[in-house]
Amino acid sequence: MVQKFYFIEENEEIVGVYEDHDDAREEAVYLKEDHPLDHFRLFSLTTYELDNYPDAYDYACDSGLVN
């Protein structure tokens, strides 16, 4: 089964991962309000794509979303 994860990057460092797009967007808005001078990026990856993004894979594993 293909699953999609939504990551938040702050200044090129992953700071959050979510299974729900709306939750990720909401958190990105809060982070941007708290840190208006920082650069934020929201991106998604499927379980298959995670293999090509080791930092995202490690973050998802550390967050308990991937075994």
N, C-alpha and C positions, 0 to 999 in steps of 0.2 A: 504494500500500500504506500502510495506517495503521500508524504505529509509536507506541509509548507511551514517554515518558521520565519518570523519577522524579527529582524535585528535593528537595533538602534546604535548608530555610531555617533560618538561625540569627539570631534577633532581627530578623526581617523582611528579611534579606539572603541571597540564594542563595549557598550555599557548596559545592554539589555537584550533579551530575546523573549519572544512571545509566540504562542500558537495561534493567537487571534489578531487579525489585522487591526481591528478597531481598538483593542487594548494597547497595541504598540503605538498607534497614532496618538491616542490620548496621552500616553506616557511621554511621547516625544514633545507634545505641546507643553506639558508641565516642565519638562527639562529645559525647553527653550525659554519659558518664562523665568525660570530660576537662573539661567545662564545665557542672557541675551547676546553676549558677544561671542559665544562659542558657535561652531559649525556643526549642525546635526544632519544625519542622513538616515533615512529609513529604507531598508532593502529586504528582500525576501529570497530565500533559498529553499529548494526542496531537499528531501533527505538524500536524493541522489547527487545533488550539486554540492552538498556539504564536503564531500571528499576532496573537492578542488579548492576549498577555502579552510585551511587548517585552523586559523584563528577562530573562525565562526564555529567550526566543529568542536574545538576545545571548549569554547564558551557554552555551547549547547550541552555538552557533556557535563561540565561543571555545574550547570543550572539544573541538571537532572532530566532534561527533555530528551536526551539521546543516550542510549546504553552503550 
